[in-house]
Amino acid sequence: MRFEEALKLYELELFELGERANKIRREYHGNKVFYNRNRHINPTNICVDRCLFCGFSAHRKNPNPYTMSIDEIVQTAIGAKERGAKEVHIVGAHNKSLGLEWYFDMFKAVKEAAPDIHLKAMTAAEVEFLARTYKKSFDYILDRMIESGVDSMPGGGAEIFDESLRRTICGGKVKSADWLTIHELWHKRGRKSNASMLFGHTESRGHRVDHLLRLRSLQEKTNGFNALIPLLYQTKNNFLKIDRALDAEEILKTVAISRIILDNVPHIKAYWVGLTPNLAIVAQEFGADDMDGTIERESINSAAGAQSAAGVSEKSLRDLIANAGFVPIERDSMYNEAL
């Protein structure tokens, strides 16, 4: 799909766009809506970067720095597993004081304590930060992650790929080309990852389309992405000073266009944390097929205003999906359906 053709999709009427996207999602997944039982763990909010959209990292808008110990992280993972979680999702800030080996020791400790739990960890932004800080190659960091028990990579840190915009909103963070390279190297190791796109801040529709087309191109090459998560920018406690969030129509159009452009990526996740559960379930009619999971505790989006700090119960997720006329399907991290 060419850029001009993709950008014109935004000119379509909302429900026409939804029908096109819904056709693709139903060819993939029928009437299923997926979720998993997972726990998010954010080990530290002390960060060398100052991304303007971030309300999580410790700075003057969030003067509460913290770093969890490895034992705290392990006990959190064990507790989540005992409550039925199948995945722990570990991402955090770029903290120079921890040292390189701390990360690998932490992953090993989690896997030793809960060997059958799926460990999703380390955004490409974190990989690049560690490689740059400790003068290692991307290959070295990725290989050590695998040796330490990391099973898959989340999609965070992608934000918007346009470098001019990126320099403004997250200068100093991983460059777009490096983000794509890191995921390509991960895929070449036979591992899966997710992708993301942060939208609803200072980007244009064209920036979103460019971002999606770059992801499509890499997927054609590697077939390594399980899902795209269009992440809605949260307006509170950050430095972008955008008071009004996108309206529901623009959000649903963006979800639908993501489904249409990325027809080579199996899943589009309507992340209930950022969208709210109600809008996330509506998005299942506009190309999405996944709600994410129970999460238990969420720190990054909630720090910027999302009402997600305490997660959501499995029953609430299943009831929401079923009451909207879909079939709730529990999945694992690789989208295998629970028996």
N, C-alpha and C positions, 0 to 999 in steps of 0.2 A: 504494500500500500504506500502510495506517495504522500508526502507531507501535505500538499494542497488538498488532496482528496480526503485525508484524515481530518484536517482542520474544518472542512465543510460539514462534517458530521454534526458539529455544534449548531449549525443552522437549522437542523431538522427539528420538527416538533417533538416534544418530550416523549409522547407515547409512541410515536413512530420509531424513535430511537430505541425506546424500551423494547418494542416488539422485535427489532433486529437483534438486539443483544440477548433477549430472552430465548430466541430461537437457537442461538449458539449454545447458551448454557444448558438448555434442555436436550440438545443433541449430545452434549457431554454427560449430563447428570440427571436427566429427567426431572422429577419433582423432589429430588433430595436436597436437603440443606445440611451441611456438615458442621460439626463442632468437635472439640476435644476437651478432655479434662487435663488442665495444665496449671502450672504455677509460674508466675513471673518473679524473678529475683534480680534486683538491681543492686549490685554489691557496693557501689560507691557513687556519690554525686560530686566528688571533687574532680574538677576538669580543667585542663590547660586551655581548652577552646572556649570561645565566647560566641556561640551561635545565637543570633538575635531572636530566633523563634523559640528558644529553649527556656522553660521554667523549672527544669529539674536540677541543672547543675548549680553548685553552691556559688552564689554571687550576691550582690546587694539586694536583689529581689527575692532571694532564697538563702538567707543567712544561717542555714542549718546544715553545715557540712557533716558527712558521716562516711565511714567505711566499715563494712561488716568484716568480721574475722572469718577465716576459712571454716572454723568450727560452726559459727552461726549459719553460714551458707549451707553446710552439710546438714545441720539439724533442721533447717527450713525445708530442704529437699526431702529428707526422711519423713518429716511431718506431712508434707504434701503427698508423698507416695502412700503413706498410711491412710490418707483420706481419699485415695483413689486416683490421684493424678498419674498420668502416663508420660508426661513431659515436664521438664523444667526448662525455662527459657531465661538464659542468663545474659543480660547486657547491662553495661554501665557507662559511666563517664570515663574520660581519658586522664587517669590519675598517675602522675609520674612517680609518686612515692612508693608504689607497691612493688616495683621490680618485675622483670620479665617472668622469672620462674614462679612468682606468686600465682599467676593465671593458670599455668600448667599444673601446679600443685593442687590448686583449687579444683580443677576439672577432674583430676585423678581421684581426689578425695570424695567428690560427689559420686563418681562412678563406682568406687570401691564400696561406698555405703549403700548405693542403690543401683546395682549393675544392670537391672533390666529397665530402668527408666531412660527415656530418650532425652539426650542432652543436646538442646539447641542453644548455641552460644556464639558470641563474637561477631558483631557486624563487620562488614568490610572496613568501616571507619576505624574500628578498634584494631583490626589487623594492620592497617596502614599506620596507625599511631604507634603500635608496638614495633613494627619493622623500622620506622623512621627513628624512633627514640633510641632503640637499642642496636641500630645499624645492622639489621638482619634483612634477608630477602623475604618477599611474600611467600615464596616456596617454603622457606624455613619455618615461618610462623604457622602456615597451614599444616605442614607435616607434623609439627609438634602438637597442634590441636588434635589431630587424628590420633596420634600416639597417646594423648592424654584422655581420650574418651569422647571427644566432641563428635556427635553424630550428624548434625546438619547445621547450616548457617541461617540466621534470620536475615531479613531484607533491609534492616535499618541503615541509615547513613546515606541513602541514595538522594534524599531530599528532591532537588530538581537539578538535572544534569547540566543545564546551561551555565557555562563557567562565569560569564559576566554577572549573572544573578547570584551565583554561588559565592563569588568573591564578596558580595555585599552581605548576604545573610548568614554565611558560615565560612568566612575566610579562614584559612589555616586547617580546615578539615580536609579529609581525603578528596582528591580531585576526581571528577566524574570518570575519566579514563582509567584511573587506578581502581575505582570501585568496580567497574566492569571487568578489568583484568583479574582482580582478586576472585570474583565469582567465576570467571572462566577457568582459572587455575583450580578452583575447588571442584567445578564440574568435571574437569579432566581427571580428577582423582576418583571419579565415580560417585561423588557425593552430590546431594541435592541441596538447594537453597531456595529461599523466597526472595522476592524483589518488592520494593516499595516506591511510592511517589508521594511526597508531601505537597499538598495543594491547598489553595484557599488563602494564600498570604499575598505576596507581591508579584507572583508569577502571572503570565498571560496564558490564554488557551494554547497559543502556539508553543510556549514552553512545555506545557503538559504533553502535547502531541509529540514534540521532539523527544521528550523523555521516553514515552511509550514506544516510539519507533526504534530507539536505541536498544531498549530491552528486547523488542521483537527480533532485532538483528542478532543479538547474542543468543537468544533462544533457538533461532534457526541453526546456529552453529553448534550449540552444545546440548540442547534439550534438557538443561539442568534445573530450570526453575519449576517448582511445584505450583507456586501461586504468586499473584501480585496483590499487594495490600495498598490501595489508595488511602493514604493517611490524611485525614482532615486536620489542617492547622487549628490549634487551640489558642484562643485569643488572650488568655490571662497570664500575668506574671512573667512577661518577656519584654523584649526591647523593640519589637516591630511596631508597636502602637497601632494595631489594627483593631478597632473596636467592634466592627460588624463582621460576623462570620458569613460565609457563603449561604445563600438560600438553598432550600431543599432541591429545587429544580436544577440548579447548577451542579449540585453534588450528584444527583441521580444521573444527569447527563454525563458527568465525568466517569462515573462507575460504568455506565453503558458503553461509552466510547473505549474505555479500557478493555472491556470484554470483546468489542469488535476488533480493535487493533491487535490485541494479544490473543487472537484465536488459536495460537500455537502454545499457549500456556494453559494447563488444565483447569486452574482454579482462580477465581477472583474472590478475594476476601473482603466482605463488608465488616470492617473491624468495629464491633459494637462499642468499644471503649471510646473511640473518637466520634462516631456517628450518633450515638445513643442507640439502645436496643430497638426502639421503635422505628427509627429511620433505617437501621441496618436490616430489619426484616423487610421493609418496603424495597430496599435495594436488591433483594433476592428476585424481584420481578423485573429488574433492570440489569441483569447479567451476572450478579454475584451468586455464589452458591455456598458460601461459608460464612460463619459468624465469629470465628476464632473459638475461644473456649471459656472455661470457668475462671481462669486466671488467678483467683484467690486474692491476690494483692497486686495493685498496679501503681507505680510511682511516677512514671515519666509524663504520661498525658494528664494524669490527675493534678500534677504540679502546675500545669498550664490551664486548668479549669475543667477538665473532663470529670464527670461524676462516676469514676471507675475505681476508686481506691480500694474498695472492699471486694472487687470481683462480682461474680453472679453465681447463683446455684445452678447445678445441672438441671434440676426440675424446672427452674424458671426459663432456662434456655429452651428446653424441650417443649414446654408449654407454649412459649412464644412462637416457636417454629410451627408446631402442630395447629395452633389456633389460626395461623395465617394460611393454612391449607397446604403446607409442605410436609414432607416426611423427614423428621429429625434423624440424622445418622451420626452416631458417635464414630469418630475416626482416630487413627493414631497419627503421628507426626508426618508419616509418608502417605497419608490418605487411604490406608487400608481400613476397611470398615470393620468395626468391632463385631465380634460374634455374639 
